[in-house]
Amino acid sequence: MQITIEEMRRKEVINMPDGSCFGFADDVVIDTETRKVSAIIIRGKPRFFGIFGREEDVKIGWEEIETIGKDTILVQTKIKMTNFKENENIFQKFFNIFL
């Protein structure tokens, strides 16, 4: 099967062990010596509409990719995504200071 980078960018990346969604594959890392894709990159989510920067990017090695399907990329990794609700609580605390 062949797939373009543009097609990969439209696929959600799902972690199989816990079912968490990393987001969409934003980029790929290519090893120029072997001429093979070595990882996919998922850009970090913006913090507070981008004012406080972004979370760290997630780099998933090619060996951690289990399946590339029609709509999703299934991976098996130990990387944990930060929980949106945790970030929401931080923002609530931040705004409570000003209220």
C-alpha positions in Angstrom: 0.0 0.0 0.0 1.2 3.5 -0.8 0.1 6.6 1.0 1.0 10.3 0.6 1.8 12.6 3.5 -1.3 14.6 2.7 -3.4 11.5 3.1 -1.8 10.7 6.4 -2.6 14.2 7.7 -6.3 13.4 7.4 -6.1 10.3 9.6 -6.6 10.3 13.4 -3.9 8.6 15.5 -5.4 6.3 18.1 -3.4 4.6 20.8 -4.6 1.0 21.0 -3.9 0.1 24.7 -6.0 2.9 26.2 -8.1 4.1 23.2 -6.8 7.7 23.6 -6.7 10.0 20.5 -3.5 11.8 19.9 -4.9 14.0 17.1 -4.0 14.0 13.5 -0.6 13.0 11.9 0.9 16.4 11.1 4.3 15.4 9.7 6.7 12.5 9.1 10.4 12.1 9.9 12.4 10.5 7.1 15.8 8.9 7.6 17.8 10.2 4.7 20.4 7.4 4.9 17.8 4.6 4.6 15.3 6.6 2.7 12.5 5.4 4.9 9.9 7.0 7.2 11.2 6.6 10.8 8.4 8.4 12.7 5.2 10.5 12.6 4.8 13.8 14.4 1.6 15.0 16.0 1.9 18.7 16.9 1.1 19.7 20.4 -2.3 21.2 21.1 -2.4 25.0 21.7 -2.6 26.2 25.3 -5.3 28.8 25.9 -5.9 29.6 22.2 -2.2 29.7 21.6 -1.4 32.5 23.9 0.6 30.2 26.2 2.3 28.4 23.4 1.7 24.7 22.6 2.1 21.4 24.4 5.0 19.3 23.3 4.9 17.6 20.0 4.5 13.8 20.1 6.8 11.7 18.0 5.7 8.1 17.4 8.2 5.7 15.9 7.3 3.8 12.8 7.8 0.5 14.6 5.0 1.6 17.0 2.5 1.9 14.2 0.2 -1.2 14.0 -2.2 -0.4 11.2 -2.9 2.5 8.8 -6.5 2.3 8.0 -8.9 4.3 5.9 -9.7 6.9 8.6 -7.3 6.1 11.4 -3.7 5.2 12.3 -3.6 2.7 15.1 -0.5 2.8 17.3 0.7 0.9 20.3 2.9 3.2 22.4 3.5 4.0 26.0 3.3 7.7 25.4 0.4 9.3 27.4 -1.5 12.4 26.2 -2.3 15.1 28.7 -6.0 15.0 29.6 -8.0 18.0 28.4 -9.9 18.1 31.7 -6.6 18.6 33.6 -5.8 21.6 31.4 -9.4 22.9 31.9 -8.9 22.8 35.7 -5.7 24.8 35.3 -7.6 27.5 33.3 -10.4 27.5 35.8 -7.9 28.2 38.6 -6.3 30.9 36.5 -9.6 32.7 35.8 -10.8 32.3 39.4 -7.8 34.5 40.5 -9.3 37.4 38.5 -13.0 36.8 39.5 
